[in-house]
Amino acid sequence: MSLQVVEPRIRGFISLTSHPEGCAANIREQVEVVRRAGITAHIGTVLVIGSSTGYGLASALVACFGYGARTLGVCLEKAPEETKTATAGWYNLAEAHRLARAEGRTFETINGDAFSAEVKQQTVDALRRLGPVDLVIYSLAAPRRRDTHTGEIWNSTLKPIGRRYTGKAFDLRGEAVTSASIDAATRDEIENTVRVMGGEDWSDWIELLLHEQLLAPGARTIAYSYIGPELTAAIYRDGTIGHAKEHLEETGHTLDRVLGGAVGGGAWVSVNKAVVTQASAAIPAVPLYLSVLMKLMKERGTHEEAIEQIVRLFRDYAAPGVTPATDAHGRIRLDDREMAPDVQSEVAAIWEQLSTENFRALSDYGGYRLAFHRLFGFDVPGVDYGAPTEVNRSLDQVGSRPAESR
């Protein structure tokens, strides 16, 4: 037992602590969203690569608690130490494991570097026990990747391509509207970002599962991406990250042909709506954009968090027997409500007016700030933050293995 009063230590887009019970409450809330969806279909086995936070976590929860899937996740999270809490992702999964075990469901986690040969082999070994995979979700968002053969390390970079970027930004520490300037990326920085965030590793996973005969007939795979508005295009979609996402989309077309021929399945990239994440908070313009977007979408009744998005993705695009509708480039567009012309037109109009003096009135910055704190288990309704809580919570990395699973 290790009971502590855990206080938030949030500095800008970095949190040095996470609250175990707050994270657990977040998971219970997300599972309730899944239950209320009234899902009756069933999926056999789902593999989620990048399963501890955001869209990947939501995918694992929808698969397990909605579709009764034997769910295996892969992620990289830090365990609690004597003087430190675990990462939020660790506590998220600890609660998901607890709930699954209590209900006789199968929810397992492999905690390690998803790029590595060792973790890929551990996944193969686990799937030999769980059964061939019906759906592979690729939701990996890592800042660096180590080559499994040479040991070379590639680092991703958030930079514009071709010319220096200067534009409106937001200082999370000072809570002020500012400007940011970012130098154009070098050729090596572009190539390295593609190696980390492009489709190469996604392809490696699918090729491995095919080689090991661990994909079920009709198996599908979906990788997550983002496009975003013109306001952020220079540093995102037209920059190094966007270049990597284009490679991801090209990889999806190739994998679609491969899976179609091998198992009668398919591959897609899903372009999802912008949501509050630690990674997106580090992009200069995004916290401000998200604050405005949240205000407008809440007013229209179209705002969705990650869990609602993924319930919709599974229901309308990935459920058994459903043929995904795509755009002209073959992409699933879950960002359709964000990118609605009337929404983007109003965002752009407000954007021009934003200043340190008025951004709170013109946006839902309070909602953004609350959502950001909740990523780490803070400001969650119903949690007593003055009470000591158990910080040494087990992830059960061998997974919950009930005698029977749904």
N, C-alpha and C positions, 0 to 999 in steps of 0.2 A: 504494500500500500504506500502511495506517495501523494498525500493530499496537499494541495497548494491553492492559495488564492491567486488566480492568474489575471494579471492586469494587461491591457493593451499597450504595446510598444510599437506604434506605427509611425514610421518616418517616411513621408511622401508615399511612394508606391511599394515600400518595403515594410513588412511586419516581422518583428523579431520574436513574437509570441503568437500562439494560437490557443483558443479556449476549447478544451475537450468537450465539455457539455454543450457549448454553443454550436460547435461543429456537429455534434450528435443530433441536436435539435433541428439543425438545417436538414440533415439527412432524413429525419422522421417527417419533416414537412414535405420534402420532395417525394418521398414514398407515398404520402397521402395524395399528392397530385396525380401520381401514377394510378393509384387505386380508384380515384374518382373518374378516371378516364373510361372505366368500364370495359377494359380490354378482355376479349374472350379468345383470341387467337393464341396459338402456341408456336414457339420456336425452340428447336432442340438444343443447340449449343451456340453460344456467342462468345467471340474473342474481342476484347476491347483493348487496344494498344494506346496507352495514355488514359488511364481509368480513374484517376484519383480526384480530379477537379474539373470544373467547367462542363463542356459538352461531352467529354469522355466519361466523366462520372455519371452524368445524366443518362448516357447511353447504357451504362452498366446497370443502373437502377431500373430503367424502363425494361431492359431485357430480362432481368431477374424477377422483379416484382410485378411486372405487367404481363410479360409473355412466358413466364415460368421457365426461362431458359437456364440451362447449366451455363453459368457465366464465369468466364476466366478473364481477369484483368491483369495488365502489365503496367507498372508505373515505377517511379523512383522517388521515394519519400524518406525523410529522416525520422528515426525512432526517437522517443523521449530519452533524455539523459537526466542525470541527478539534478542538475541545475537548469535544465532547458526543457521546454515543452517540445513535443513532436511538431512536425509540420502539420498544417491544416489537412492536407491530403491524407496523412496517416490517420488522423482522428475521423475523417470522413469515412474511410474504409473500415476502420474498427467498428463503427456503428452499423455500417451496412452488413458486415459479417455477422454481427450480433443479431440483427433482425432476421437475416436469412437463416441462421442456425435455429433461431427460435421457431421459425415457420417451416422448417424442414426443406428449405431451398438450398441450391448449390450456388455458392458465390465464393470464388477463390481469387487470390491475388499472388502474383509473382513480383516481388519488390526488387528492382535492379535496373540496370541500363538496357533499355529496349533495343539499342543499337548493337549490343554485344552478342557474340556467338554463344556465350554461356547462357544468357537469358533466353535466347531463341531456343536453345536445346532444352532448357527447363520447361519452356512452353510446349514443345513437342512432346516431352515426357508426360506432362499433365494432360494433354489432349488425347493421348493414347488411352488414358483412363476415362476421360469425360466423354469421348466420342468425337467423330468428325464434325467440323465447324460448318454451321449453316450461314452465319453472318460474321464478317470481320469488320470491325470499326477501327479506322486509323485516325487517332486524335492526338498524335504526339506533337508537343510543342516544347522543344528543347533548345537551349542556346548554343549547344556544341555537340559534336559527334566525333567519336574516335573510330578510325578505320580498323576493322577487325583483323586485317592482314598485316598492315604496316605499322599500326599504332599512331599514325598521323592524326592530329586533332584539327578539325575544321570548326571555326566559330562563325555564327550567323551575325549579320550586321543590319541595322535599320538605317539605311541611307538612300538618298535619291540617286538616280542614274543620269549621267550626262551633264548635270549642272547643280550648283549649290542651291539648297532650299532655304528660304526665309519666309516665315509665316507666323500666324497666330498660334499661341501655345498656352498651356496652363501650368502654373507652379502649384503642385499639390501641397508642398510644405507651407508655402506662404499664402495659399488660397488666393492667387492673383492671376489675372489675365496678363500674359506676357507675350513676347515674341521669341522664336527660336531660329537658329541658323545651323544647318547641317551640311558639311562638305559632301560633294559627290563621291560615290563609291569608286574604288579602284576595281580593275578587272578581277584581281584575286578575291576581293571582298564579295563581289557578285557571285563568282564561282563557288566560294566557300559557303555562302548563304544557300545556294541551290543544293549543295551537298548535304546540308543540315536539314533544310525545310522543304526541299523538293520531293520528288516521288521515288527516289532511289531506294530508300529503306522500305517504303510501302511495297515496292516491287519485290524486294528481297524476302519480305515476310510471306507474300503470296506464293512466290516461287518455291520457298521452303515447304510451305504447307502442301502444295501440289506434289512436290517430290516425295514427301513423307506420306502421301495419300491420306491427308487429314482434312480435306475439303469434301463436304457432303455433296451429293448430286444437287445441282441448282444453286450452289453456294454463291453468295453475293459479298461484295466488299464496298464500303463507302468511306472515303476520306473527307475530312472537314477542311473548309477553306473560308476565305472572306474576301470580298471585293471592296465594299465601302463607297462613300460618296466622293464627288469631285473635290470636296474640301480637304480630304486627306490623300488624294491620289498621288500627289508629287512625292510624298514620303512613304506611301504604302503600295498601292497597286502598280504605280509606275516606277517604284523603287526596287531595292534588292529583295524585299519580302515578296512583292508582287511577281518579280521574275521567278522566284522559287515556286510560287503558287501556279504560274503558267506551266512550269515543269511538272508539277503535281497533276495538273489537268491532262497534259500530254500522256503522262504515265497511266492515268485512268483510262484513256482511250485504248492504250496498248493492253492493259490488263483486262479490259472488257472483251477484247477479241480472244485473248488467251483463255479466260474462264469460260467464255461461250463455247469454245471448241473443246475444252478439256472436261468440263462438268456441266455444261448447259447453264452456267451462271452468268454473272455480269459484274461490272465495276463502275462506280460513279463517284464524282466529287460533289459534295453538298456545300453550297455557298450559304452559310448561316448568318443570322442577324448579329449585329454587334451587341455584346453583353459585357458587363463589368468583370474584368479579370485582372490579376496582378500584371500579366504581360501587357495587356492593352493600356494599362495606366502609365506605362513607361513611354508610350508614344506621345510626343509633345501635344498634338491637337486633340487626341482621342477623348480624354476625360471631359473636355469642354463640349466636344461634339456629342458625346453620350448623354451629358446632362441635358442638352437641348432636345435631343432625340427622345429621351425618356419622357420629358414633359409633354411633347406633342403626341406621342403614341399612347400615353396614359389618357390624355384627353380624348383620343379617338377610340379608346378601348381595345387597342391592338397590341399593347405592350406584352412581351413574353420574356420570361427568364429562360435559362438554358433548358430546364426540365420541361416546360411547356413546348418549347421548340422541338425537343427530341420525341416527346409523345406524338407530336404532329408528323415528324419525319418517319417514325416507325409506322404510324397508322396509314399515312397517305402514300409512302414511297417504299418502305422496306418490309412491310408485313407480308406474310405468305400469300401468294397469289396476286399481289399488287404489282403492276408494271409502272415503274417510276415515270412521271411526266417530267420532261427536261426542257431547257431553253435551246436556242439555236446551236449552242456549243456543247450540248449534251450534259449540261450541269443541272442538278437539282437546285432550285432556288427557294430556300427557306427564308431568304432575306427579302421576299417579295413585299412584305408589309413595311419594312424599313425603307425600301427603295421606291415606294409608291411616289409618283411625281408630285402629288400635293404635299406629302410629308417633306420631301427633299427641297421643294421650293420654299417652304416656310422655314426649314432649318437654315437655308442659305440666307434668307432675309434677316433672320435673327442674328446669324453669325456676324454680319457686317456691323451690328450695333453693340456687340458684346464688349464690356470693359470691366475692370476690377470693381467699379462702383455699382454696376447693374446686373452682373451675371447671375446673381441669386434670384433676382426678380424675373429674369428672362429665361431661366432654365430650371430644371429640377436637380440642382446641385445637391440639395439635402438628400434626395433619393439616391443619387449617385454615391454620395459619401456613406450613406447607410448600407447600400449594397456592397461597397468596397470593404467596410468593416466586417460585414457578415461573412465575407470570404474566409475570414480567420476566426469565426465563431463569436465575434463581439456584436453587441447591440441587437441580440436576438431576443424577441419578446418571450417572457416566461422564464428566462434564465437568471438565477440569483448570482450575480457576479461578485457579491461580497462573501459568498460561502466558499469554503475550500472544496476543491473538486479533484478527483483522481486523475492524475496526469499520465500515469504509467499504464496506458491502455494497450492491450495486445491487438496486433493486426491479424494474428493467426495466419501467417503467410502460407501454411500448408492448406489453408482454406477450410471452409465448413463442409463436411462430407456426410450428409445425412444418409441413413440407410436407403431412403427412397426420396427422390426429388420429383417435383411436379412435372 
